[in-house]
């Protein structure tokens, strides 16, 4: 055989020198290819001319994209990319990285419009821009309570300040918290970009709009447009807080994503809405020393277990958070004068203008109160209105903007998929988005058949007393199986670390909802207490395996620890209700 022919066959088919055996591409070869591909990202991102179908196989710099010696680089075809992800949500990011790891050419487009207050989202979706901030704020507020408890543990803190009325020896700086969190978010976003580059994923800080079934019009930050094609499209644009439509809200109110854009402490705050976002923000701010009122519009923790929601409300009421019931926001306007309630770090901040809130009571009476900050938490809407879905026939809900998908995360157009909070009728958590994105990539490019299980999805509400749940609420269990077929085991508990400071003895609570005919299989677990999410996580795996009450009772608890309360539940709600009725006779 001619030497040149041998060389050609070796490069084309990965043959060894004897021309008989084939070699599979090594992991190192794959990493070398992705590394070389990623090196063109910066030039591609900065260039006004991105690769198109006419320049397939070349970087924007004009250099040919090298492939590994075995010739197993991205599949060449009629499209610029194998996969194009619109939006930088957490599900889309993990999908892109997984697809790139399976040797596909992937592009992410992410240029979210800033909020009305000018808050810009970093790359990373809800995981970075929402969940991380929630956790930082919760921890900051809980540390103030820990300072109060520390004296019972022998700590003596010195120094006085009037910045925060937690105790004479403790203070809180809103500006320092703001700077630290923003620096962390930016650093994490930059690390995500470097990680995409290492994986061989192309990233453009640009907006994408679908104009044809496989074509996306890309608009960069300078307004320059070009068109790119992809075999598969994925929507991962996430959602954002919505407004009520009352006068003055867009000019003077903020949403949860704007909270850390305030250059000053929020002062006396009105939180409009009893959603998880609303109660979390109310808890954060109250823990940092701000007077907080919550206007429940329309309801308290919609979609969650009603009894658990009431317990959270009671705990916040006892702590000092004010609740406004049966009221609706009517108008927000700005007034002159500063607030005496502002937790201020500089004298100049006290003189800022206040907001006069007009609301209507259930009886129809019009009332007015002054606040320093009004925060809206009345729900979210998917960011799908301006990405061209209607042009190709992707069906969405008009009221929420959420996309209709099937069990394969597929929209009404076969080659377009949706991941994360843009999906209609699915739970919306970061952990679920990450899991679903990974499985979708493996189905598309590895031939797997495993579908994402959207049942028994755990979630957490970071209220002052953390609430975590998995499975059905008590109301949904009764509706599905009937009250006679459902048994609810419950118990209050007192964390050991709270005993020395004698804090909130009967506030922590757990309950297990069981299906009696099915060997008391656990349908739902609900925990309200410190680190509730961490306690619940292990039990979530057990619920996936069909956990029963008998198995729960047979589990050895860890002492001392709060999780052991779930292994010793003996009292049912029926028993408790019977005792209460007997006591009232």
N, C-alpha and C positions, 0 to 999 in steps of 0.2 A: 504494500500500500504506500502511495506517495506520502512523503513526510508532511507536505502542506495539508494533505487531506486528513492525516492523523491529527494534526494540530487543530484543524477546523472542527473535527468531530469531538475532540476533547473539550474544546470551549463550548460547543453547542450542546452536547449531551452529558458532559461531566465524565467522559470515559478516562480510564487510566491509560498508561502508555501501551499496554498490550491490546487496547482497542476492544476489549471484551467486557470489562466490568464497569459498572456505573458507580459513581461516588455521590452520596447525598450531601447537600450543602451543610457545612458545620454551623454551629451556633455562632462561632467567631466570625465566619464569613458573613452571616446575616447581620451581625452587629456592625461589621466593617461597612457593609452596604448602607445600612441605615445611618451610620455616622457620616458617610460621604454625602448621602442624600440630604441630611439635615444641615450640612455645611452651606448649602445653597439657600437656606431659609432666609437669612438676613438680606442677602442680595435680592431674593424674590420679594420679600416684604417691602423693601425700600424702592423697588423698581416700579415704574408706572406701567410696565408691560409684563404681565404674568404669563406663564406658559399657557398656550392654547392648543387646540387640536392640530394646528398647523406646525407648532413647534414642539410637538410631543417628543419627550425623551431628552429635552434640554432644559437647563436652568435659565433663569432670566438673565444671567451673566453671559449666556451664549455658550457656556461650556457644556459638553455632553455629559449627561448623568451616567456615571459608571454603574455597572452591575457586577455582581459577584461572578467569579470565574465559571461557576456552574450554570450561569444564565438563568437563575431563578429569581430575578428582580420582579418589580411590579408588572402585572400583565399588560401588554401593549394592546390597544384597541381603539375604538372610535372616541373615547372620552379622555379628558384631561386628567381625571382622578377616578379611582375606584370608589371612593367614599368621600362625600362632602358633608360636613356637619355645620348646620347653621345654628349658632349660639354656643356660648362657652359654659353651659351647665355641667354639673358634675357628672351626670350620666353620659353626656356627649363626649367629655374629656376622656373618661375611662374607655368608652367605646372606640374612640380614635386611637388611643395608645394600644389597645388590644388588637385592633385591625392592622396597625402598622407592624406590630410584632408578628403578625401572620402574613407579612410581606405584601401588604396592600399600600397603594399610594393614597394618602389621606390629607385632606385640607380642612381646617377649622376656620370659620368666619365668626368673629365676635366683636361687635361694636354696639353695645347697648346705649341707648340715649340716656343722658343724665336725668335724674328726677327733677321735679319742678323747683326744688331748692338747690339744684346744681350738683347733687351727690352723684358721683360716677362709680360704677361698679368695676371692680377689678376682675380679671380673668379668674374663674373658679366657681362661678355660679353661686347657688345658695349655700353650698358647703363653706365657701370662704366668706362671702359677703353677708350672710345672715347667721348661719349656725355658729361660726367662730365668734362673731360679735356677741351673740346671745350668751355664749358660755363665758366670755370675758366679763360681760356686764353682771351676769349672775354671780360669778366668783367675787367680783369686786364688792358687790352689795353684801354677800354673805360674810366677807372678811370683817365688815363693820360689826356684825353681830358677834363674830368670834372674839373681837377685841373686848366686847362687854363680858363675854364668858371667861376670858383669860384670867381675870382676877381670882376666880374660884380655883384656878389651877396654879396659883402662886405667882403669876406675872404681875409686876408693878410697872406701869407705864408712866413716864414723867413728861412734863411740858403741858402747856395750855394753849388753846386756840379757839377762835370763835367761828371757824370756817364751817364746821359741821357739828350739829348738836347730837352726836352719838354719845360722847362722854367727854369730860374736860381734857382728857389726855389723847384723844384721837381726832384726826382731821382727814379730809379727803380733798384731793385736787382734781377737779374735772379736767382741767387743761392737760395735766400730766397723763391721766388715763386716756384722753383723746389722742395725744401724741403717740403714746406707746402702742395703742391698738392700731392706729393708722400705719405706723411704721411696720408692725407685724404683718398687716394685710398686704402692704406693698412688697415686703420681702417674700412672703409666701407666693404672691402672684408672679413675681420674677422667677422664683424657683420652679413654678409650674411651667413657665415658658421655656426654661432651660431643660426641663424634663421632657417636654414635647419635642424639643430639638434633638435631644439624645435618642428619643424613640424613632426619629425620622418622620415626625408629623409636621406638615406645613401649617403655619399659623399666620393669619392676617387679621390685623385690627381694622376690620372693615365690615360693612353691613351687606347682608345677602338677601336678594329678592328673587324668588322663582319666577321666571318669565316664560319658560317652556318646560315640558315634562322632565328633561334632563339638563336644563340650562339655568344657571343662576347668574343674575347681574350683580356684580360686586362693586360697591361704592366705598372708596377709602375715606380717610378723615379729611382729605382735601377736596372731596367731591368728584374725583376722577372715577370714571366707570369703565368696566370691561366685563366680558362675559366668559364664564368658565362652565365646563360640562363635567358631569359625573354620572357613573352608572347607578349609584345608590345615594339617596339624600336622606339625612336624618335631621329632624327638628328637635333642638334642645335649648330653646330660648328662655325657658323658665317662666316665672310670673312675677308680678310686681303689685304693690298695694294699690287699691283703687280709691276713688273719692265718692262722696255722697251726692254731690251736685248742689250744695247749698252756697249762698253768697258768701264770699270771703275765704272759703276754705283753701283754694289754690294759692291765694296771695299770702295767707297768714298761718296756715296749718302745716304741720310736718307729718311724715309717716315714719314707720319703724326704721326704714332704711336711711332716714335723714337724722336719726337721733345723735349719731356721733359726728354729724357735720356742724352741730351747734358750737360756736366758739366760746360759749359761756354756759354755766350750769343752768338747767332748764327751769329752776324755780318752781313756783306753784303750777302744777300740770294737770290738765284735763285730758284723760284718755277716752276717746270716743270709740266704743265697740268692746264687746266682751269676748272677742276671739282669743285664741292662744297668744297671738302676737300682742294684743292689748293687755292681757293680764300679766304677761311676762314683762313688758315695758313698765307697767305700773309697779310691779314688784321690784324691778331694778332701781327705779328712781326713788321709790320710797325707802329702799334699803340704803341709798346714798344720802338720805336726809331731806328729800324734797317732799312737800305736801302734795298728795296725789288724790284725785277724784276719778272714778270710772263711771262713765255713762253707758249703761248696758243697752246697746243699740245694734241689733235687735234682741240678742239673747246672750246667755252665758255659755261659753265653750260649746258652740254648736257642733254636733257630730260626736261628742264625747259622752261618756257615761254621766247621766244626770245627777245621780247621788254623789259621785266623785266631784263633779263640778260644784255642787252645793257645799261640799266640805272645803274645797279650795276657797270659795267665796267667804265662808265663815272664818277660816283661818286668817284671810287678809283683812276682814272686818275687825277681828279681835286685835290684829297688829296695829291698826290705825288707818288703813286705806278707806276712803269714803266712797260709797256707791250711790249713784243717782238712778233710781228705778223709774220705769215707765215714762221716760223722757225722750224727746227727739231733738236733735240739733237743728236750729233754724237759721242762724246767721253768726258770722264771726267778723268782728271789726276791730280796728286798732284804736287805742285811746292814748292819751297823754299820761305820763306819770310812771313811776317805777313801782316795784313790788317790795313790800316789807318782808315777804317770805322767801325772796330769792336767796339761795345758798351761794353767796358771792365770794369771789377770790380777789376782786379789786373793787374799790369804791365806785369806779366809773360804770361798772356793770349794773349797779342797782337802778340807775336812772333810765334804763331802756324802756321803751313803750310796752304797755300791757295790752292784752287782748280781751275785748268784751264779748262774751258768748251769750247768745240769745237761744233759749231752748223752750220747748213747749211740753208741759206736763200732760199726764193722761187725762186730766180733767179739762184740758184745753187752756190752762192758764199760761201766760207768757212770763218767763223769768229771765233774769240776767245775772251773770257773775263774771268777775274779772279773773283772768289767769295770765301767767307769764308764757306758757307754752300750751298749745293744743295739738295733741297727737291723734291722728286718725288710724284706727285699726279695725276697719269694717269689711275686711275680706280682700282677696287678691284676684287679679285677672291675668290670664295667660298672655304672653307677649307674642301674639300671632297675627295681629291685625294688619301689619305692613310688610309681610314677607312673601306675598304672592300666592298664598295657598288656594285662593279662589280661582286663580288663573288655570290651575291644573286639576281642579275638582276635588281637592282635599276638604272633607266636611268637618266643620267646627260648630260648637254650640255658640249661638249668637250672644247669650248673656254672659258667658264666662270666657269665651275665646278658646276653650279647650278642644282638643282634637279627638275625634272618634277613632278608636283603634280596636283591633281584634286581639286574640290571645297571643299573637306573634309580635305585638307592638307595631303592627302594620296599619297604615291609614287606608282610606278608600282608594288610594292610588298605590299599586303593587310595589313600586320601587321606592316609595317614600315612607319613612318610619318616624315615630315620635317617641321620645324618652323623657321621663321625669314629670315635672308638675304641669306640663302642657297636655298630658293625657286626661281625657274625660272619664270620670267614674272610677279613678284609681287613687289609692292613698298617695300622699305626696310627702316623702321623706328623702333625705340625702342618701341614707343607707340603701333604700330601695332603688333609687336611681343608679347608684354605683353597681348594684347587683344586676339590675336589668340591662344596663349598658354592656357589662361583661358578657352576659349570656347572649345578647343580640349579636355581638361581634363573633362569638363562637358559632352561632347558628349560620351566620352569613358566610363566614370564611373558613370554618373548620369542619363544617358538615355536622355539627352537633344538633341534637333535637330537643334538648332540655329547655322547657319554657319557664319563664319567671312565675313564681307562685305569689300572687297578689293577696293571698289570705294570711291571716296571723302576722301582720306587719307591725312590729313594735314602734312606738312613738313616745316622745317625751315632751312635757310642757315645763319649761324652766321657771315656774313660779317660785316665790320664796320657799315654800315647801314643795319640793319637786314632785311632779306626778308623771308616772310612766305606766303605759298599758300595752297589752297585746291581746288580740282576739276580739271577741264580741263584748259590747256593753251589756249591762243587765237588761235594758229595754229591748235591744235587738235579739238577745237570747230568748226572752219571753215571747217576743213576736214570732220568732222562727220555730220554736219548739213547744211553746205553751208554758204557762207558769207552773203547772203541776209537774212538768218534766225537768224543771230547772231548780237546782239547789245552789244557794250562795253561802259559802263559808267566809267568815270575816273576823277581823280582830284589830284592836288598837294595840300599839306598841310604843315603848319609850326607849329610844336609842341610849345606849350606855353613856356615851359622851355628853348627853344632855342632863344626866342625873346630878352631877356636881353643881352646875349652875341652876338646877331645878327649873329647867326650861320646858314649857309646853308639853306637859305630861301626856295628855290625851289627844294629841293632834295627828300623830302618824298613824296610818291606817292601811290595811291590805284586805283584798277580797279575791276569792277564787270562784268563778262561775262555772258550775259543772252540769253536765247533761246526765240525768239519772238513768235513763234506759240504756245508755251506752257505757256502762261500768263507771259512771260518774267521770266521763272524759272531761278534761278542763277545756272550756270554751273561751274563757277570758281570764286574764290576770291583771289586777289593778293595784298599784303601789303608790302611796303618797308619803314621802319622807325623804331624808337626806340621801343623796346618791341613788335615787330610785331607779334611774336608767341602768346604772351599773349592776344593781341587784337583779333587775329583771332579765338582763341579757342572757344569762345561762339558762333560765327557765324557758326562754323563747325557743331554744334548740330542743328542749324536752317537749314543748307543745307541738313542734313540727313532727315529732315522733309519736304523737298521740298520747301525751301525758294524761294519766288518770289520778283521781284523788288518792287512791290506794298507793300508787307509786310515789305520790308527793308525801304521804304519811310515812312511807318506808325510807325516805331520804334522811340521812344523818345530817343534822344542822351543824354549822360552824359556830362555836361559842368562844369569845363573845362576838357577836355580829348580828346585824339587823335582819339579814336574809333568813335566819333560822326560823323566824316567825311563820314563814310559808310552809314549813315542815310540821307545824303543830297546830293547824287550824281545826278546831273541834266545834266551835259554836256556829250555828247557821243563823241567817236573818230571820227565819221563821221562829226559831227559839227566842231570839232577842225581842221580836215583836210580841210574842206571847207573854214574855216576862214584863214588858212595858204595859201591856193591857192589864195583866194581873195586878201590877203595882198601882194602876190608876183606879182600880175598883174600890 
